[in-house]
Amino acid sequence: MQFSPLALRLRPLLTLPLAATLLSSCGKDETEKKTLDANVYVLNQGQYGTPNGSVSGYRRETKESEKDQFQRANGRTVGDVVQSMTVVGNKGYVVVNNSGKVEVVELPKFNAVASIDGRSQPRYLAASGSKGYLTEWQGAYPNYLAGRVSVIDLNTNSVTSTVTVGRNPEKALVAGNKLFVPNGDENTISVVDLTSNQVETTLTVAAGPKSLVQDASGNVWVACDGNYGARPGALIRFSATAPYASQATFAFTAGGPTELQLSSDRTALYYSYGSAIYRMATTATAPPTTPVLRRRSFNGFGVDPSNNELYLATGSFSADGRAVRYNTSYAPVDSFTVGIGASAFSFR
């Protein structure tokens, strides 16, 4: 094939725009750190005192995983002791306990858009509409002080007020216009009226209340672990409306249930006790004696609200761990590498 003299002169000029486009494209790929479009998140505490906490991502449909989505998206670690994460719309609120902050990320990109700083040992964020309610410990072992709940405007990511509650408040629950706050170092639940942001009353339960859920009938359940097993615990059901009458108490002789979670239709409870996961219908008259899943060691579990599949977080607090996914027959279907100190899950 022969080219005319004019065509030969034009060829170098025609390739210049193409070369520039290719160079620009390569540069863009290197600077834009695209993260996995995850819908399951694993919260990895990291080593205490070291800012190597992380959030791992997993996509249930494709079984793809990414060990540290925050680092990938932002070029830095999220902080020291990643405690929990709450998804509200297209935002994720990552609670970083020992760094005293909440990192706000845009999902699914996981790019940081705000940081709510100056918090005191933050634990969990409950949300209702444009308001967030962050539980925080105050003081230090063995002299813990009364805890608090920081009320956060989620539109501005600013703290608008605080509410004093009991010692070591844990995973709170919004039910109607009330906030039920389990005071983990006591045997009480603070009921906060969300209209006035004042404690309306304090309920007495078993030792070590840690987490609450509201079932399909509107009743509230609380899991009390007996102050990490030091005392007898219980699983308790009570009314979500005043006078918050107790409806049932299932006592445990040694310690008690932890990490109380619900099935997608809210008619079954899941909780960990010992080295096992139990499932209990909300209409049951006695706790189950046989677990749905038993494993020698795990740090935490999650129930996927989209399909009721279980996830277990395993590993140590000095090396990368693994998350294991189980189907609804409780057979393992996948596992993937996660960060140090994997302990909890969040879902989108």
Secondary structure, 3 states (H helix, E strand, C coil): CCCCHHHHHHHHHHHHHHHHHHHHHHHHHHHCCCCCCCCEEEEECCCCCCCCEEEEEEECCCCEEECCHHHHHHCCCCECCEEEEEEECCEEEEEECCCCEEEEEECCCCEEEEEECCCCCEEEEEEECCEEEEEECCEECCEECEEEEEEEECCCCEEEEEEEEEECECECEEECCEEEEEECCCCEEEEEECCCCEEEEEEECCCCEEEEEECCCCCEEEEECHHHHCCCCEEEEECCCCCCCEEEEEECCCCCCEEEEECCCCCEEEEEECCEEEEEECCCCCCCCCCCEECCCCCEEEECCCCCCEEEEECCCCCEEEEEEECCCCCEEEEEEEEECEEEEEEC
